[in-house]
Amino acid sequence: MLIVFLLLWNFGISWLNCWFVGKTWAESQAIGGWTRFVTWSAAVMGASGFVWCNTLVLGFLASTHVAILPLKYQLTDKYLELLFNLGYVLVIFPILGSGLAIWADSLKQAYKERDGLSIGVAAYNTFAMAHNTYEAAKFFPSVIDKIKDTLEDSDNKLMLVTVYTVLAISVGGGIGLAYFIIHSTAVKVAQQARMATLEAQVAANSARTASR
């Protein structure tokens, strides 16, 4: 249950990151500079989160624990661990890099606003950044060693095909989902702004007509 909760939590945070990017995409593009950089960082963070969630779910589905693939392609625990380790290596640096920018911006906003919400967001981002950095420093060297050992000792090319296929689908699906959320949200925001402008123009025209 804890794993399911953490998976849903990561998926939800990634969705919110991409939704925020879509809501602020046009504004950040107009402002540029640091605001644009943070927006891109949130997009990278969201996409990386989706990639990691996809890797966990699809990897489990492709393993012997579920057995939906032909037997020769089903991942044993050894190759399932290889998949997870490769997925971790792919996402950890984008997460740390984008997380650093988001953390710095949240501190800036907390200092500027000094309200409960901004301080809470800054506190959460501080915890998340510290946790991710600690975990990376602690586990990354051993993860690299495990990947190297598994690849050197691998004698099953079909399972490696499954590992790389699942990894490619996870990356493509994660990036695609992030793009869909960002794009659809940005389009919706633009349409709402256009409608508001049209309504304001109609109201102004009506007011001028009434005054004649």
C-alpha positions in Angstrom: 0.0 0.0 0.0 2.9 2.4 0.8 4.4 1.8 -2.7 1.0 2.5 -4.3 0.6 5.6 -2.3 4.1 6.9 -3.1 3.5 6.1 -6.8 0.2 8.0 -6.8 1.8 10.9 -4.9 4.6 11.2 -7.4 2.2 11.0 -10.3 0.0 13.7 -8.7 3.0 16.0 -8.0 4.1 15.6 -11.6 0.6 16.4 -12.9 0.5 19.5 -10.8 3.9 20.6 -12.0 2.8 20.3 -15.7 -0.5 22.0 -15.0 1.3 24.9 -13.4 3.7 25.1 -16.4 0.7 25.2 -18.8 -1.1 27.9 -16.7 2.0 30.1 -16.7 3.5 29.2 -20.1 2.5 32.3 -22.1 3.2 34.6 -19.1 6.7 33.1 -18.6 7.4 33.4 -22.3 6.6 37.1 -22.2 8.6 37.7 -19.0 11.6 35.5 -19.9 14.7 35.3 -17.7 14.5 33.6 -14.4 10.7 33.1 -14.6 11.1 31.2 -17.9 13.9 29.1 -16.5 11.8 28.0 -13.5 8.9 27.2 -15.8 11.1 25.0 -17.9 12.5 23.4 -14.7 9.0 22.5 -13.6 8.3 21.0 -17.0 11.4 18.8 -16.7 10.5 17.8 -13.2 7.0 16.8 -14.2 8.2 14.8 -17.2 10.9 13.1 -15.1 8.2 12.1 -12.5 6.0 10.6 -15.2 9.0 8.7 -16.7 9.8 7.2 -13.2 6.1 6.3 -12.6 5.9 4.7 -16.0 9.1 2.7 -15.4 7.8 1.3 -12.1 4.3 0.3 -13.4 5.4 -1.0 -16.9 8.3 -2.8 -15.4 6.1 -4.6 -12.9 3.6 -5.5 -15.6 6.5 -6.9 -17.8 7.9 -9.0 -15.0 7.2 -12.6 -13.9 5.1 -11.3 -11.1 2.3 -10.5 -13.5 3.3 -12.5 -16.6 1.4 -10.8 -19.3 4.3 -11.2 -21.8 5.5 -14.5 -23.4 7.6 -16.3 -20.9 10.9 -15.7 -22.7 10.3 -11.9 -22.5 9.2 -11.8 -18.8 11.6 -9.9 -16.5 13.0 -11.9 -13.6 13.8 -10.0 -10.5 17.4 -9.6 -11.7 16.3 -7.8 -14.9 13.5 -5.9 -13.2 16.1 -4.5 -10.8 18.3 -3.6 -13.8 15.3 -1.7 -15.4 14.6 0.2 -12.2 18.3 1.1 -11.8 18.5 2.3 -15.4 15.4 4.4 -15.0 16.7 5.9 -11.8 20.0 6.9 -13.5 18.0 8.5 -16.3 15.8 10.7 -14.1 17.9 11.5 -11.1 20.0 14.3 -12.6 17.1 16.0 -14.4 15.2 15.9 -11.1 18.1 17.3 -9.1 18.8 20.0 -11.6 15.2 21.2 -12.0 14.6 20.7 -8.3 17.4 23.1 -7.4 15.8 25.8 -9.6 12.3 25.2 -8.2 13.7 25.1 -4.6 15.5 28.4 -5.1 12.4 30.1 -6.6 10.2 28.8 -3.7 12.6 30.4 -1.2 12.5 33.6 -3.2 8.7 33.6 -3.2 8.5 32.7 0.5 10.8 35.7 1.4 8.8 38.0 -0.8 5.2 36.9 0.1 5.9 35.8 3.7 2.5 34.0 4.0 1.6 30.5 5.1 1.2 29.0 1.6 4.5 30.2 0.2 6.4 29.2 3.4 4.8 25.8 3.3 5.7 25.3 -0.4 9.3 26.4 0.4 9.5 24.0 3.3 8.2 21.1 1.2 10.6 21.9 -1.6 13.5 22.1 0.9 12.7 18.7 2.3 12.3 17.2 -1.2 15.5 18.7 -2.4 17.5 17.5 0.7 15.9 14.0 0.5 16.6 13.6 -3.2 20.2 14.8 -2.9 20.9 12.6 0.1 19.4 9.5 -1.7 21.4 10.2 -4.9 24.7 10.7 -3.0 24.0 7.5 -1.0 22.7 5.1 -3.7 24.0 6.4 -7.1 27.5 4.8 -6.9 26.0 1.4 -5.9 23.3 1.7 -8.6 26.0 2.2 -11.3 27.9 -0.9 -9.9 24.8 -3.0 -10.0 24.0 -2.0 -13.6 27.6 -2.8 -14.7 27.6 -6.2 -12.9 24.2 -7.2 -14.4 25.1 -6.2 -17.9 28.5 -8.0 -17.7 26.9 -11.2 -16.4 23.8 -11.0 -18.6 23.2 -14.1 -20.7 19.6 -13.4 -21.8 19.4 -11.0 -24.7 15.6 -11.3 -24.9 15.1 -9.9 -21.4 17.5 -7.1 -22.2 15.3 -6.3 -25.2 12.3 -6.1 -22.8 14.3 -3.9 -20.4 15.3 -1.4 -23.2 11.8 -1.5 -24.7 10.0 -0.8 -21.4 12.5 2.0 -20.7 12.0 3.6 -24.1 8.2 3.4 -23.8 8.4 4.9 -20.3 10.6 7.8 -21.4 8.4 8.5 -24.5 5.2 8.1 -22.6 6.4 10.4 -19.7 7.5 13.1 -22.0 4.4 12.8 -24.2 2.1 13.0 -21.2 3.9 16.0 -19.8 3.6 17.7 -23.2 -0.1 16.9 -23.5 -0.9 18.4 -20.0 1.2 21.5 -20.6 -0.1 22.1 -24.1 -3.8 21.5 -23.4 -3.6 23.7 -20.2 -1.9 26.5 -22.1 -4.4 26.3 -24.9 -7.3 26.5 -22.4 -5.7 29.5 -20.6 -5.2 31.2 -24.0 -8.9 30.6 -25.0 -10.1 31.9 -21.6 -8.0 35.1 -22.1 -9.3 35.5 -25.6 -12.9 35.1 -24.4 -12.3 37.6 -21.6 -10.9 40.1 -24.1 -13.9 39.7 -26.4 -16.4 40.1 -23.6 -14.6 43.3 -22.4 -14.7 44.6 -26.0 -18.4 43.8 -26.3 -19.1 45.5 -22.9 -17.1 48.6 -24.0 -19.0 48.8 -27.3 -22.3 48.4 -25.5 -21.4 51.2 -23.1 -20.4 53.5 -25.9 -23.7 52.8 -27.7 -25.8 53.4 -24.6 -24.1 56.7 -24.0 -25.0 58.1 -27.4 
